Structures are given as structure tokens and as C-alpha cells.
Amino acid sequence: MPRPHQWDSPKNPPYTYYSYYLYASLYQLNCMRQARGMSMLSFRPHSGEAGDPTHLASSFMCAQSINHGINLRKAPALEYMYVAPDSLTHSWPDSILRAVTT
């Protein structure tokens, strides 16, 4: 895949390409903002409302969360990936959570 400044195709890049480069740009911006004591920005795309399930997969990898999860029901594995971490950590005792997160 070419880098963004080298993109010369008449077609738009895939959604995952946009997601990654937006994530990478926000990461750099947030590092600068944090160093200056400013609040950080989060990446929460509208990837679960319409479109291909790969949009949800790329958002799981790059985004902090998603704004819509309507299409998660069409991809049970992705739905589990989005829902399980929250439900599992809320049911664990605090002692286990401290051991896992440190």
C-alpha cells in the first residue's frame, strides 16, 4: 500500500487504510497534547451502523470504541470481541484485576 502522500489511484483507499492513518495521526497529536497538559482526543468512528464487517474489525484494532454497533449482530465473533472484555473484567474480583493490569 502506498503512503497517503503517494496515493495516486482514482479510487478511494479502503476503510482500514483510513482507520489506521487516522489512528496514527491522533496518537501523535495526543502525545503532543499530553506533553502540554491538554486533554486527549479519542477515535470513535461510526463503523457499526452500515458497511462491511471489516469496518468493525479495523475499528476494534484502531479505535477506542465505536458509536454504533448495529451490525455487530451480523458478525458474532466481532460482537464477542467488543462485548466480552467489559463483561469479563466487571465480574472479576479486584485482586485478580490488579494482578492482570500491573
N, CA, C and O atoms as a Tinker XYZ file with bonds, in Angstrom:
   408  protein
     1  N      0.840000   -1.181000    0.000000    73     2
     2  CA     0.000000    0.000000    0.000000    64     1     3
     3  C      0.886000    1.245000    0.000000    63     2     4     5
     4  O      1.856000    1.318000    0.754000    81     3
     5  N      0.562000    2.197000   -0.823000    73     3     6
     6  CA     1.333000    3.443000   -0.798000    64     5     7
     7  C      0.991000    4.279000    0.437000    63     6     8     9
     8  O     -0.085000    4.141000    1.019000    81     7
     9  N      1.899000    5.119000    0.812000    73     7    10
    10  CA     1.659000    6.044000    1.921000    64     9    11
    11  C      0.653000    7.104000    1.458000    63    10    12    13
    12  O      0.479000    7.287000    0.253000    81    11
    13  N     -0.008000    7.799000    2.374000    73    11    14
    14  CA    -1.055000    8.747000    1.979000    64    13    15
    15  C     -0.616000    9.788000    0.948000    63    14    16    17
    16  O     -1.365000   10.085000    0.017000    81    15
    17  N      0.579000   10.341000    1.102000    73    15    18
    18  CA     1.022000   11.374000    0.153000    64    17    19
    19  C      1.391000   10.783000   -1.215000    63    18    20    21
    20  O      1.588000   11.527000   -2.176000    81    19
    21  N      1.485000    9.459000   -1.306000    73    19    22
    22  CA     1.802000    8.800000   -2.576000    64    21    23
    23  C      0.573000    8.195000   -3.246000    63    22    24    25
    24  O      0.692000    7.574000   -4.302000    81    23
    25  N     -0.595000    8.364000   -2.655000    73    23    26
    26  CA    -1.812000    7.749000   -3.206000    64    25    27
    27  C     -2.164000    8.436000   -4.513000    63    26    28    29
    28  O     -2.460000    9.631000   -4.533000    81    27
    29  N     -2.133000    7.678000   -5.612000    73    27    30
    30  CA    -2.424000    8.256000   -6.920000    64    29    31
    31  C     -3.516000    7.502000   -7.668000    63    30    32    33
    32  O     -3.747000    7.752000   -8.851000    81    31
    33  N     -4.177000    6.596000   -6.994000    73    31    34
    34  CA    -5.251000    5.827000   -7.608000    64    33    35
    35  C     -6.514000    6.686000   -7.691000    63    34    36    37
    36  O     -6.770000    7.490000   -6.795000    81    35
    37  N     -7.301000    6.526000   -8.750000    73    35    38
    38  CA    -8.558000    7.283000   -8.830000    64    37    39
    39  C     -9.608000    6.796000   -7.813000    63    38    40    41
    40  O    -10.561000    7.515000   -7.510000    81    39
    41  N     -9.427000    5.575000   -7.292000    73    39    42
    42  CA   -10.360000    5.049000   -6.293000    64    41    43
    43  C     -9.916000    5.475000   -4.894000    63    42    44    45
    44  O     -8.734000    5.713000   -4.643000    81    43
    45  N    -10.882000    5.562000   -4.002000    73    43    46
    46  CA   -10.571000    5.859000   -2.610000    64    45    47
    47  C     -9.869000    4.671000   -1.957000    63    46    48    49
    48  O    -10.098000    3.527000   -2.350000    81    47
    49  N     -9.017000    4.928000   -0.965000    73    47    50
    50  CA    -8.392000    3.812000   -0.244000    64    49    51
    51  C     -9.423000    3.058000    0.586000    63    50    52    53
    52  O    -10.497000    3.592000    0.862000    81    51
    53  N     -9.120000    1.833000    0.987000    73    51    54
    54  CA   -10.055000    1.072000    1.811000    64    53    55
    55  C    -10.245000    1.697000    3.189000    63    54    56    57
    56  O     -9.419000    2.488000    3.645000    81    55
    57  N    -11.333000    1.333000    3.836000    73    55    58
    58  CA   -11.676000    1.865000    5.152000    64    57    59
    59  C    -10.580000    1.592000    6.169000    63    58    60    61
    60  O    -10.278000    2.447000    7.001000    81    59
    61  N     -9.981000    0.407000    6.110000    73    59    62
    62  CA    -8.929000    0.066000    7.066000    64    61    63
    63  C     -7.720000    0.985000    6.908000    63    62    64    65
    64  O     -7.051000    1.302000    7.892000    81    63
    65  N     -7.442000    1.405000    5.709000    73    63    66
    66  CA    -6.345000    2.337000    5.438000    64    65    67
    67  C     -6.620000    3.674000    6.111000    63    66    68    69
    68  O     -5.756000    4.224000    6.794000    81    67
    69  N     -7.825000    4.190000    5.916000    73    67    70
    70  CA    -8.221000    5.439000    6.580000    64    69    71
    71  C     -8.140000    5.293000    8.100000    63    70    72    73
    72  O     -7.624000    6.176000    8.784000    81    71
    73  N     -8.649000    4.182000    8.625000    73    71    74
    74  CA    -8.669000    3.966000   10.069000    64    73    75
    75  C     -7.264000    3.979000   10.654000    63    74    76    77
    76  O     -7.008000    4.631000   11.666000    81    75
    77  N     -6.367000    3.260000   10.013000    73    75    78
    78  CA    -5.010000    3.191000   10.549000    64    77    79
    79  C     -4.340000    4.565000   10.549000    63    78    80    81
    80  O     -3.771000    4.970000   11.563000    81    79
    81  N     -4.398000    5.277000    9.444000    73    79    82
    82  CA    -3.713000    6.558000    9.373000    64    81    83
    83  C     -4.367000    7.620000   10.264000    63    82    84    85
    84  O     -3.680000    8.508000   10.768000    81    83
    85  N     -5.665000    7.536000   10.457000    73    83    86
    86  CA    -6.316000    8.445000   11.399000    64    85    87
    87  C     -5.884000    8.111000   12.830000    63    86    88    89
    88  O     -5.600000    9.007000   13.624000    81    87
    89  N     -5.839000    6.816000   13.149000    73    87    90
    90  CA    -5.361000    6.389000   14.463000    64    89    91
    91  C     -3.922000    6.857000   14.698000    63    90    92    93
    92  O     -3.617000    7.401000   15.759000    81    91
    93  N     -3.043000    6.650000   13.724000    73    91    94
    94  CA    -1.641000    7.030000   13.874000    64    93    95
    95  C     -1.488000    8.549000   14.042000    63    94    96    97
    96  O     -0.679000    9.009000   14.847000    81    95
    97  N     -2.254000    9.304000   13.294000    73    95    98
    98  CA    -2.198000   10.766000   13.406000    64    97    99
    99  C     -2.708000   11.237000   14.764000    63    98   100   101
   100  O     -2.114000   12.124000   15.377000    81    99
   101  N     -3.805000   10.649000   15.234000    73    99   102
   102  CA    -4.337000   11.020000   16.548000    64   101   103
   103  C     -3.378000   10.622000   17.665000    63   102   104   105
   104  O     -3.274000   11.326000   18.669000    81   103
   105  N     -2.686000    9.517000   17.505000    73   103   106
   106  CA    -1.715000    9.102000   18.507000    64   105   107
   107  C     -0.622000   10.156000   18.648000    63   106   108   109
   108  O     -0.280000   10.557000   19.760000    81   107
   109  N     -0.081000   10.600000   17.529000    73   107   110
   110  CA     0.964000   11.627000   17.556000    64   109   111
   111  C      0.430000   12.938000   18.143000    63   110   112   113
   112  O      1.096000   13.577000   18.957000    81   111
   113  N     -0.757000   13.324000   17.729000    73   111   114
   114  CA    -1.366000   14.551000   18.250000    64   113   115
   115  C     -1.596000   14.456000   19.758000    63   114   116   117
   116  O     -1.337000   15.410000   20.490000    81   115
   117  N     -2.082000   13.306000   20.216000    73   115   118
   118  CA    -2.334000   13.122000   21.643000    64   117   119
   119  C     -1.043000   13.138000   22.457000    63   118   120   121
   120  O     -1.039000   13.618000   23.591000    81   119
   121  N      0.047000   12.624000   21.903000    73   119   122
   122  CA     1.338000   12.697000   22.596000    64   121   123
   123  C      1.737000   14.155000   22.806000    63   122   124   125
   124  O      2.195000   14.529000   23.886000    81   123
   125  N      1.562000   14.971000   21.776000    73   123   126
   126  CA     1.890000   16.397000   21.907000    64   125   127
   127  C      0.958000   17.088000   22.893000    63   126   128   129
   128  O      1.406000   17.893000   23.710000    81   127
   129  N     -0.340000   16.780000   22.822000    73   127   130
   130  CA    -1.310000   17.412000   23.719000    64   129   131
   131  C     -1.051000   17.006000   25.171000    63   130   132   133
   132  O     -1.146000   17.842000   26.069000    81   131
   133  N     -0.729000   15.751000   25.407000    73   131   134
   134  CA    -0.462000   15.283000   26.764000    64   133   135
   135  C      0.791000   15.952000   27.331000    63   134   136   137
   136  O      0.821000   16.308000   28.509000    81   135
   137  N      1.811000   16.125000   26.512000    73   135   138
   138  CA     3.043000   16.786000   26.963000    64   137   139
   139  C      2.779000   18.241000   27.366000    63   138   140   141
   140  O      3.494000   18.797000   28.199000    81   139
   141  N      1.762000   18.845000   26.779000    73   139   142
   142  CA     1.419000   20.239000   27.093000    64   141   143
   143  C      0.320000   20.357000   28.145000    63   142   144   145
   144  O     -0.143000   21.457000   28.447000    81   143
   145  N     -0.093000   19.218000   28.701000    73   143   146
   146  CA    -1.121000   19.232000   29.739000    64   145   147
   147  C     -2.525000   19.420000   29.206000    63   146   148   149
   148  O     -3.426000   19.778000   29.966000    81   147
   149  N     -2.734000   19.191000   27.938000    73   147   150
   150  CA    -4.060000   19.350000   27.326000    64   149   151
   151  C     -4.808000   18.019000   27.348000    63   150   152   153
   152  O     -4.201000   16.959000   27.504000    81   151
   153  N     -6.118000   18.083000   27.191000    73   151   154
   154  CA    -6.909000   16.860000   27.143000    64   153   155
   155  C     -6.632000   16.121000   25.833000    63   154   156   157
   156  O     -6.267000   16.719000   24.820000    81   155
   157  N     -6.819000   14.802000   25.890000    73   155   158
   158  CA    -6.541000   13.979000   24.710000    64   157   159
   159  C     -7.821000   13.716000   23.934000    63   158   160   161
   160  O     -8.915000   13.723000   24.499000    81   159
   161  N     -7.677000   13.485000   22.649000    73   159   162
   162  CA    -8.801000   13.195000   21.762000    64   161   163
   163  C     -8.960000   11.687000   21.621000    63   162   164   165
   164  O     -7.980000   10.950000   21.727000    81   163
   165  N    -10.170000   11.226000   21.386000    73   163   166
   166  CA   -10.393000    9.800000   21.185000    64   165   167
   167  C    -10.958000    9.557000   19.786000    63   166   168   169
   168  O    -11.608000   10.423000   19.201000    81   167
   169  N    -10.701000    8.384000   19.275000    73   167   170
   170  CA   -11.146000    7.970000   17.943000    64   169   171
   171  C    -12.321000    7.020000   18.127000    63   170   172   173
   172  O    -12.149000    5.887000   18.576000    81   171
   173  N    -13.517000    7.490000   17.777000    73   171   174
   174  CA   -14.745000    6.700000   17.899000    64   173   175
   175  C    -15.542000    6.787000   16.600000    63   174   176   177
   176  O    -16.469000    7.590000   16.494000    81   175
   177  N    -15.189000    5.973000   15.619000    73   175   178
   178  CA   -15.846000    6.076000   14.313000    64   177   179
   179  C    -17.267000    5.503000   14.307000    63   178   180   181
   180  O    -17.663000    4.771000   15.215000    81   179
   181  N    -17.999000    5.843000   13.291000    73   179   182
   182  CA   -19.343000    5.308000   13.062000    64   181   183
   183  C    -19.236000    4.060000   12.186000    63   182   184   185
   184  O    -19.826000    4.006000   11.107000    81   183
   185  N    -18.499000    3.075000   12.638000    73   183   186
   186  CA   -18.244000    1.919000   11.786000    64   185   187
   187  C    -19.237000    0.785000   11.966000    63   186   188   189
   188  O    -19.207000   -0.162000   11.180000    81   187
   189  N    -20.094000    0.831000   12.937000    73   187   190
   190  CA   -21.011000   -0.272000   13.164000    64   189   191
   191  C    -22.412000   -0.042000   12.668000    63   190   192   193
   192  O    -23.286000   -0.886000   12.870000    81   191
   193  N    -22.650000    1.089000   12.018000    73   191   194
   194  CA   -24.006000    1.408000   11.579000    64   193   195
   195  C    -24.299000    0.840000   10.193000    63   194   196   197
   196  O    -25.381000    0.299000    9.964000    81   195
   197  N    -23.376000    0.954000    9.295000    73   195   198
   198  CA   -23.543000    0.456000    7.930000    64   197   199
   199  C    -22.170000    0.035000    7.415000    63   198   200   201
   200  O    -21.146000    0.362000    8.015000    81   199
   201  N    -22.158000   -0.671000    6.333000    73   199   202
   202  CA   -20.891000   -1.060000    5.738000    64   201   203
   203  C    -20.507000   -2.490000    6.038000    63   202   204   205
   204  O    -21.244000   -3.247000    6.670000    81   203
   205  N    -19.353000   -2.822000    5.573000    73   203   206
   206  CA   -18.814000   -4.167000    5.677000    64   205   207
   207  C    -18.380000   -4.490000    7.108000    63   206   208   209
   208  O    -17.960000   -3.592000    7.839000    81   207
   209  N    -18.476000   -5.758000    7.518000    73   207   210
   210  CA   -17.995000   -6.120000    8.855000    64   209   211
   211  C    -16.494000   -5.859000    9.067000    63   210   212   213
   212  O    -16.043000   -5.749000   10.207000    81   211
   213  N    -15.732000   -5.762000    7.991000    73   211   214
   214  CA   -14.302000   -5.447000    8.162000    64   213   215
   215  C    -14.114000   -4.052000    8.745000    63   214   216   217
   216  O    -13.080000   -3.773000    9.352000    81   215
   217  N    -15.096000   -3.173000    8.571000    73   215   218
   218  CA   -15.028000   -1.856000    9.198000    64   217   219
   219  C    -15.021000   -2.006000   10.716000    63   218   220   221
   220  O    -14.276000   -1.312000   11.408000    81   219
   221  N    -15.845000   -2.905000   11.230000    73   219   222
   222  CA   -15.880000   -3.158000   12.665000    64   221   223
   223  C    -14.571000   -3.775000   13.142000    63   222   224   225
   224  O    -14.085000   -3.444000   14.224000    81   223
   225  N    -14.005000   -4.663000   12.347000    73   223   226
   226  CA   -12.741000   -5.303000   12.726000    64   225   227
   227  C    -11.609000   -4.280000   12.781000    63   226   228   229
   228  O    -10.817000   -4.287000   13.723000    81   227
   229  N    -11.525000   -3.416000   11.798000    73   227   230
   230  CA   -10.458000   -2.410000   11.810000    64   229   231
   231  C    -10.674000   -1.403000   12.939000    63   230   232   233
   232  O     -9.709000   -0.915000   13.527000    81   231
   233  N    -11.916000   -1.093000   13.240000    73   231   234
   234  CA   -12.190000   -0.186000   14.356000    64   233   235
   235  C    -11.836000   -0.834000   15.689000    63   234   236   237
   236  O    -11.384000   -0.150000   16.607000    81   235
   237  N    -12.035000   -2.136000   15.805000    73   235   238
   238  CA   -11.647000   -2.834000   17.030000    64   237   239
   239  C    -10.143000   -2.726000   17.248000    63   238   240   241
   240  O     -9.678000   -2.592000   18.380000    81   239
   241  N     -9.390000   -2.786000   16.158000    73   239   242
   242  CA    -7.931000   -2.722000   16.256000    64   241   243
   243  C     -7.424000   -1.303000   16.505000    63   242   244   245
   244  O     -6.441000   -1.122000   17.222000    81   243
   245  N     -8.074000   -0.296000   15.928000    73   243   246
   246  CA    -7.524000    1.068000   15.937000    64   245   247
   247  C     -8.274000    2.062000   16.816000    63   246   248   249
   248  O     -7.675000    3.032000   17.281000    81   247
   249  N     -9.541000    1.855000   17.053000    73   247   250
   250  CA   -10.347000    2.874000   17.729000    64   249   251
   251  C    -10.507000    2.579000   19.214000    63   250   252   253
   252  O    -10.364000    1.440000   19.658000    81   251
   253  N    -10.805000    3.624000   19.966000    73   251   254
   254  CA   -11.065000    3.467000   21.388000    64   253   255
   255  C    -12.413000    2.772000   21.600000    63   254   256   257
   256  O    -12.547000    1.938000   22.496000    81   255
   257  N    -13.396000    3.109000   20.790000    73   255   258
   258  CA   -14.713000    2.486000   20.816000    64   257   259
   259  C    -15.428000    2.872000   19.530000    63   258   260   261
   260  O    -14.884000    3.599000   18.699000    81   259
   261  N    -16.656000    2.379000   19.374000    73   259   262
   262  CA   -17.444000    2.755000   18.202000    64   261   263
   263  C    -18.719000    3.437000   18.673000    63   262   264   265
   264  O    -19.138000    3.268000   19.819000    81   263
   265  N    -19.330000    4.204000   17.787000    73   263   266
   266  CA   -20.553000    4.913000   18.138000    64   265   267
   267  C    -21.806000    4.098000   17.865000    63   266   268   269
   268  O    -22.836000    4.326000   18.500000    81   267
   269  N    -21.743000    3.177000   16.958000    73   267   270
   270  CA   -22.899000    2.340000   16.646000    64   269   271
   271  C    -22.439000    0.891000   16.581000    63   270   272   273
   272  O    -21.334000    0.605000   16.120000    81   271
   273  N    -23.269000   -0.005000   17.033000    73   271   274
   274  CA   -22.934000   -1.415000   16.965000    64   273   275
   275  C    -24.034000   -2.228000   16.324000    63   274   276   277
   276  O    -24.169000   -3.424000   16.582000    81   275
   277  N    -24.822000   -1.575000   15.485000    73   275   278
   278  CA   -25.990000   -2.225000   14.893000    64   277   279
   279  C    -25.593000   -3.467000   14.101000    63   278   280   281
   280  O    -26.264000   -4.496000   14.184000    81   279
   281  N    -24.510000   -3.378000   13.337000    73   279   282
   282  CA   -24.093000   -4.510000   12.504000    64   281   283
   283  C    -23.314000   -5.578000   13.263000    63   282   284   285
   284  O    -22.933000   -6.588000   12.672000    81   283
   285  N    -23.070000   -5.385000   14.545000    73   283   286
   286  CA   -22.372000   -6.418000   15.313000    64   285   287
   287  C    -23.162000   -7.717000   15.361000    63   286   288   289
   288  O    -22.578000   -8.798000   15.438000    81   287
   289  N    -24.474000   -7.619000   15.316000    73   287   290
   290  CA   -25.286000   -8.838000   15.370000    64   289   291
   291  C    -25.072000   -9.713000   14.137000    63   290   292   293
   292  O    -25.367000  -10.908000   14.173000    81   291
   293  N    -24.567000   -9.139000   13.055000    73   291   294
   294  CA   -24.298000   -9.899000   11.830000    64   293   295
   295  C    -22.944000  -10.603000   11.866000    63   294   296   297
   296  O    -22.652000  -11.447000   11.018000    81   295
   297  N    -22.119000  -10.252000   12.854000    73   295   298
   298  CA   -20.794000  -10.857000   12.982000    64   297   299
   299  C    -20.587000  -11.260000   14.444000    63   298   300   301
   300  O    -20.025000  -10.487000   15.220000    81   299
   301  N    -21.033000  -12.454000   14.827000    73   299   302
   302  CA   -20.981000  -12.859000   16.242000    64   301   303
   303  C    -19.577000  -12.831000   16.847000    63   302   304   305
   304  O    -19.428000  -12.482000   18.018000    81   303
   305  N    -18.566000  -13.181000   16.095000    73   303   306
   306  CA   -17.203000  -13.166000   16.643000    64   305   307
   307  C    -16.779000  -11.744000   17.007000    63   306   308   309
   308  O    -16.171000  -11.517000   18.053000    81   307
   309  N    -17.106000  -10.791000   16.136000    73   307   310
   310  CA   -16.781000   -9.395000   16.434000    64   309   311
   311  C    -17.603000   -8.883000   17.614000    63   310   312   313
   312  O    -17.099000   -8.130000   18.447000    81   311
   313  N    -18.855000   -9.287000   17.681000    73   311   314
   314  CA   -19.700000   -8.870000   18.802000    64   313   315
   315  C    -19.091000   -9.357000   20.114000    63   314   316   317
   316  O    -19.054000   -8.619000   21.099000    81   315
   317  N    -18.618000  -10.587000   20.125000    73   315   318
   318  CA   -17.978000  -11.129000   21.322000    64   317   319
   319  C    -16.725000  -10.328000   21.677000    63   318   320   321
   320  O    -16.488000  -10.041000   22.850000    81   319
   321  N    -15.928000   -9.967000   20.680000    73   319   322
   322  CA   -14.702000   -9.205000   20.937000    64   321   323
   323  C    -15.015000   -7.835000   21.542000    63   322   324   325
   324  O    -14.284000   -7.358000   22.410000    81   323
   325  N    -16.089000   -7.210000   21.087000    73   323   326
   326  CA   -16.455000   -5.892000   21.625000    64   325   327
   327  C    -17.083000   -5.994000   23.017000    63   326   328   329
   328  O    -16.832000   -5.142000   23.869000    81   327
   329  N    -17.886000   -7.017000   23.253000    73   327   330
   330  CA   -18.663000   -7.098000   24.485000    64   329   331
   331  C    -17.931000   -7.842000   25.599000    63   330   332   333
   332  O    -18.036000   -7.444000   26.759000    81   331
   333  N    -17.202000   -8.894000   25.293000    73   331   334
   334  CA   -16.599000   -9.757000   26.315000    64   333   335
   335  C    -15.619000   -9.050000   27.244000    63   334   336   337
   336  O    -15.696000   -9.264000   28.454000    81   335
   337  N    -14.712000   -8.228000   26.753000    73   335   338
   338  CA   -13.757000   -7.625000   27.699000    64   337   339
   339  C    -14.436000   -6.844000   28.825000    63   338   340   341
   340  O    -13.994000   -6.922000   29.971000    81   339
   341  N    -15.485000   -6.102000   28.531000    73   339   342
   342  CA   -16.193000   -5.351000   29.570000    64   341   343
   343  C    -16.904000   -6.280000   30.545000    63   342   344   345
   344  O    -16.833000   -6.084000   31.758000    81   343
   345  N    -17.582000   -7.280000   30.021000    73   343   346
   346  CA   -18.343000   -8.157000   30.915000    64   345   347
   347  C    -17.413000   -9.028000   31.747000    63   346   348   349
   348  O    -17.734000   -9.348000   32.892000    81   347
   349  N    -16.276000   -9.415000   31.201000    73   347   350
   350  CA   -15.349000  -10.242000   31.966000    64   349   351
   351  C    -14.673000   -9.451000   33.078000    63   350   352   353
   352  O    -14.575000   -9.934000   34.206000    81   351
   353  N    -14.214000   -8.264000   32.784000    73   351   354
   354  CA   -13.492000   -7.505000   33.805000    64   353   355
   355  C    -14.420000   -7.021000   34.909000    63   354   356   357
   356  O    -13.977000   -6.847000   36.044000    81   355
   357  N    -15.692000   -6.800000   34.608000    73   355   358
   358  CA   -16.618000   -6.355000   35.652000    64   357   359
   359  C    -16.952000   -7.487000   36.613000    63   358   360   361
   360  O    -17.341000   -7.229000   37.752000    81   359
   361  N    -16.811000   -8.735000   36.179000    73   359   362
   362  CA   -17.169000   -9.847000   37.051000    64   361   363
   363  C    -15.965000  -10.396000   37.818000    63   362   364   365
   364  O    -16.139000  -11.238000   38.700000    81   363
   365  N    -14.752000   -9.942000   37.506000    73   363   366
   366  CA   -13.562000  -10.432000   38.203000    64   365   367
   367  C    -13.398000   -9.730000   39.544000    63   366   368   369
   368  O    -13.754000   -8.560000   39.681000    81   367
   369  N    -12.858000  -10.443000   40.537000    73   367   370
   370  CA   -12.538000   -9.782000   41.815000    64   369   371
   371  C    -11.424000   -8.750000   41.624000    63   370   372   373
   372  O    -10.606000   -8.875000   40.713000    81   371
   373  N    -11.399000   -7.741000   42.480000    73   371   374
   374  CA   -10.406000   -6.678000   42.369000    64   373   375
   375  C     -8.972000   -7.195000   42.455000    63   374   376   377
   376  O     -8.083000   -6.659000   41.794000    81   375
   377  N     -8.742000   -8.217000   43.250000    73   375   378
   378  CA    -7.382000   -8.736000   43.409000    64   377   379
   379  C     -6.856000   -9.308000   42.091000    63   378   380   381
   380  O     -5.679000   -9.147000   41.765000    81   379
   381  N     -7.723000   -9.969000   41.343000    73   379   382
   382  CA    -7.309000  -10.522000   40.049000    64   381   383
   383  C     -7.088000   -9.398000   39.054000    63   382   384   385
   384  O     -6.125000   -9.427000   38.287000    81   383
   385  N     -7.971000   -8.405000   39.058000    73   383   386
   386  CA    -7.802000   -7.272000   38.135000    64   385   387
   387  C     -6.485000   -6.554000   38.376000    63   386   388   389
   388  O     -5.796000   -6.180000   37.427000    81   387
   389  N     -6.133000   -6.361000   39.633000    73   387   390
   390  CA    -4.843000   -5.691000   39.931000    64   389   391
   391  C     -3.680000   -6.524000   39.424000    63   390   392   393
   392  O     -2.714000   -5.969000   38.902000    81   391
   393  N     -3.747000   -7.835000   39.563000    73   391   394
   394  CA    -2.665000   -8.704000   39.123000    64   393   395
   395  C     -2.545000   -8.714000   37.597000    63   394   396   397
   396  O     -1.439000   -8.783000   37.060000    81   395
   397  N     -3.678000   -8.645000   36.902000    73   395   398
   398  CA    -3.673000   -8.682000   35.434000    64   397   399
   399  C     -3.235000   -7.364000   34.857000    63   398   400   401
   400  O     -2.531000   -7.351000   33.848000    81   399
   401  N     -3.620000   -6.250000   35.454000    73   399   402
   402  CA    -3.341000   -4.946000   34.872000    64   401   403
   403  C     -2.013000   -4.346000   35.298000    63   402   404   405
   404  O     -1.631000   -3.292000   34.790000    81   403
   405  N     -1.296000   -4.986000   36.219000    73   403   406
   406  CA     0.008000   -4.426000   36.621000    64   405   407
   407  C      1.163000   -5.190000   36.039000    63   406   408
   408  O      2.319000   -4.844000   36.283000    81   407
